[in-house]
Every structure is written in C-alpha cells, then in structure tokens.
Amino acid sequence: MSDRTIALDDRLYEYVQKTWLREPPVLSRLREETTKIGDAASMQISPEQGQLMATLIELMGARRVIEVGTFTGYSAIAMALALPPDGKLITCETNPMFATMAGEFFEEAGVAGKIDLRLGPAMETLEALQAGGSANTFDAAFLDADKENYRAYYERLLRLIRPGGLLMIDNVLWDGLVADPSAQHPSTIEIRALNEKLRDDERVTLALTVIGDGLTLARKRG
C-alpha cells in the first residue's frame, strides 16, 4: 500500500509496457519514425497515454473529438481508432512537415476518413468552429500545443465540448518545472497559471493522471 503515486524506474516502466500496453503496429512504427525527427520527437506522447485516451474515448461513446496539436499524428490515430465508423476527429497543426507525416500515417492506420486535419493557427480554427455553430457539440478534446496559449485554448475548447464532455490537457507537470519557483520561462508560467485556474474552475470536474508528463482530465459540467 502507498499513500502517494508510485515512481516508475526503468525496470518498472518496462514491466508496465510489457504487461498492459496494447499498441497497434502502425502506432509503434509511427513512434519509431518520429524519433528520426530529432529533438522535436520529445513532443510525442507516451504509448500508455495514447492507450488511456483511447479507452476514455471508448468509455464515453464519443463520436466527435477535437484536438489542438497534431504533431506526427500519434494521439489522433489512437483516439480515431477508438471512435465508431462514423466518428469524426478534427485536429489542428501549424507545421506542414508534421501534418504531411501525420496524414500518411492516418492513411496507413485506416482512419483518414475519420480525421479532418486543419493546417493553420488553431485559434482561428476554434473560433471558426464556434462561429459556425459547433459550440457544445464535441464529446471530447485533447490539448497538446504551444504552451504559451494554453489558457486561451482551454477557454475555446470548453465552449466547443458539450456538457458532460471531456477535455484532456497534456504536459501539465512540465517535467516537474511547475513546482519549481525559480522556473520562470513563459511556457512554465502559463502551464502553472492554467493549473491554478483549473483548480478553482467550478465549470469542470477535475482530475489529474500522473502519466507521461501529466494529463489533466476536466469534465464539463452541465
């Protein structure tokens, strides 16, 4: 028994992956290809996080999902695979190279028909969706984009998901820097500010999963 979350050393992490991870081959290959990008590969979510998110999508019976931050497509594919055949996922990306790579893997995974990739500033896409009548229509959302706009993305995504919908926010522990008062980089400051905002936001029911770099689960109240 333990009164706090157990730390994962390399041996235990390897056991976790061997015992619980069910990763489709296409996602395993995508992770391998993403490592070839260089330092940016660190933006890839962990496979166990992708599996958790897919499970949540399935548990909700979600049909409409929106994502801010496609990167090379791992999270979008993981969620799209959990959607029903007529499910739809809109994902936003600003980098053409990442978008191209993601699109190729959407095809390979057989989910291209479920995914609408919007290339361009995510804020514009979110505002256009709201203006077009999509407020309160998405079942779930995933936020994993430029950290300095996290609070702005949060507000827009909260308007787009329905009451009872789920907003998942990545990197909320930020490699531990959120707990370091001396860490004052703008991204760290913004994540810390969003965490504090969420703590006090009565519009959502809140939980933290200590997986990957920290994943916040915020359920929009009715």
LINHU-V490809 format. One record per residue. N is the residue number from 0. RES is the residue in three letters. BURIAL is 1 if it has 9 or more other ideal C-beta (glycine too) atoms within 8 Angstrom, else 0. D_LAST is the distance of its C-alpha to the last C-alpha in Angstrom with 1 decimal. Layout:
n;res;burial;d_last
N;RES;BURIAL;D_LAST
N;RES;BURIAL;D_LAST
This chain:
n;res;burial;d_last
0;MET;0;36.1
1;SER;0;34.6
2;ASP;0;32.4
3;ARG;0;31.4
4;THR;0;30.7
5;ILE;0;33.9
6;ALA;0;35.6
7;LEU;0;36.6
8;ASP;0;40.2
9;ASP;0;41.7
10;ARG;0;42.9
11;LEU;1;39.6
12;TYR;1;37.7
13;GLU;0;40.2
14;TYR;0;39.7
15;VAL;1;36.0
16;GLN;1;36.5
17;LYS;0;39.3
18;THR;0;37.5
19;TRP;0;33.8
20;LEU;1;33.8
21;ARG;0;33.7
22;GLU;1;34.2
23;PRO;0;35.2
24;PRO;0;38.6
25;VAL;1;37.3
26;LEU;1;35.0
27;SER;1;37.8
28;ARG;0;40.0
29;LEU;1;37.5
30;ARG;1;37.4
31;GLU;0;41.2
32;GLU;1;41.4
33;THR;1;39.0
34;THR;0;41.2
35;LYS;0;43.9
36;ILE;0;42.1
37;GLY;0;43.1
38;ASP;0;41.1
39;ALA;0;38.1
40;ALA;1;37.7
41;SER;0;36.1
42;MET;0;32.9
43;GLN;1;32.6
44;ILE;1;29.9
45;SER;0;31.3
46;PRO;1;31.6
47;GLU;1;29.9
48;GLN;1;26.8
49;GLY;1;26.9
50;GLN;1;27.2
51;LEU;1;24.2
52;MET;1;22.0
53;ALA;1;23.4
54;THR;1;22.7
55;LEU;1;19.0
56;ILE;1;18.9
57;GLU;1;20.8
58;LEU;0;18.7
59;MET;1;15.5
60;GLY;0;17.6
61;ALA;1;16.7
62;ARG;1;18.6
63;ARG;1;17.8
64;VAL;1;18.2
65;ILE;1;19.2
66;GLU;1;21.5
67;VAL;1;23.1
68;GLY;1;26.5
69;THR;1;28.4
70;PHE;1;31.6
71;THR;1;33.7
72;GLY;1;31.0
73;TYR;1;30.6
74;SER;1;26.8
75;ALA;1;26.3
76;ILE;1;28.8
77;ALA;1;27.3
78;MET;1;23.9
79;ALA;1;25.5
80;LEU;1;27.6
81;ALA;1;24.6
82;LEU;1;23.2
83;PRO;0;24.4
84;PRO;0;27.4
85;ASP;0;25.5
86;GLY;1;22.9
87;LYS;1;22.8
88;LEU;1;22.6
89;ILE;1;23.2
90;THR;1;24.9
91;CYS;1;26.3
92;GLU;1;29.7
93;THR;0;32.4
94;ASN;0;35.3
95;PRO;0;37.3
96;MET;0;39.1
97;PHE;1;36.0
98;ALA;1;34.5
99;THR;0;37.7
100;MET;1;37.9
101;ALA;1;34.3
102;GLY;1;35.1
103;GLU;0;38.1
104;PHE;1;36.2
105;PHE;1;33.5
106;GLU;0;36.4
107;GLU;0;38.0
108;ALA;1;34.9
109;GLY;0;34.5
110;VAL;1;31.1
111;ALA;1;32.2
112;GLY;0;31.0
113;LYS;1;27.4
114;ILE;1;27.4
115;ASP;0;27.5
116;LEU;1;28.9
117;ARG;1;28.7
118;LEU;0;31.6
119;GLY;0;31.2
120;PRO;0;29.2
121;ALA;1;25.6
122;MET;1;24.4
123;GLU;0;26.1
124;THR;1;24.5
125;LEU;1;20.9
126;GLU;1;21.7
127;ALA;0;23.4
128;LEU;1;20.6
129;GLN;1;18.2
130;ALA;0;21.1
131;GLY;0;21.8
132;GLY;0;18.5
133;SER;0;16.7
134;ALA;0;13.6
135;ASN;0;10.4
136;THR;0;13.0
137;PHE;1;13.7
138;ASP;1;12.8
139;ALA;1;14.3
140;ALA;1;16.4
141;PHE;1;19.4
142;LEU;1;20.9
143;ASP;1;24.6
144;ALA;1;26.6
145;ASP;0;28.6
146;LYS;1;27.4
147;GLU;0;28.4
148;ASN;1;25.5
149;TYR;1;22.8
150;ARG;1;20.8
151;ALA;0;21.1
152;TYR;1;20.0
153;TYR;1;17.0
154;GLU;0;15.8
155;ARG;1;16.6
156;LEU;1;15.1
157;LEU;1;11.7
158;ARG;1;11.9
159;LEU;1;13.2
160;ILE;1;10.9
161;ARG;1;8.2
162;PRO;0;4.5
163;GLY;0;6.2
164;GLY;1;9.2
165;LEU;1;11.8
166;LEU;1;13.9
167;MET;1;17.4
168;ILE;1;19.7
169;ASP;1;23.4
170;ASN;1;26.3
171;VAL;1;24.5
172;LEU;1;27.7
173;TRP;1;30.0
174;ASP;0;33.0
175;GLY;0;32.7
176;LEU;1;33.4
177;VAL;1;30.2
178;ALA;0;31.9
179;ASP;0;35.2
180;PRO;0;35.6
181;SER;0;38.5
182;ALA;0;36.5
183;GLN;0;35.8
184;HIS;0;35.5
185;PRO;0;32.9
186;SER;1;30.8
187;THR;1;30.9
188;ILE;1;30.0
189;GLU;1;27.0
190;ILE;1;25.6
191;ARG;1;26.2
192;ALA;1;24.5
193;LEU;1;21.3
194;ASN;1;21.4
195;GLU;0;21.7
196;LYS;1;18.9
197;LEU;1;16.5
198;ARG;0;18.0
199;ASP;0;16.9
200;ASP;1;13.6
201;GLU;0;11.0
202;ARG;0;8.2
203;VAL;1;8.9
204;THR;0;10.4
205;LEU;1;14.0
206;ALA;0;17.1
207;LEU;1;20.4
208;THR;1;22.7
209;VAL;0;26.3
210;ILE;1;27.3
211;GLY;1;29.3
212;ASP;1;28.9
213;GLY;1;25.6
214;LEU;1;22.3
215;THR;1;19.0
216;LEU;1;15.9
217;ALA;1;12.6
218;ARG;1;9.4
219;LYS;1;6.6
220;ARG;1;3.8
221;GLY;0;0.0
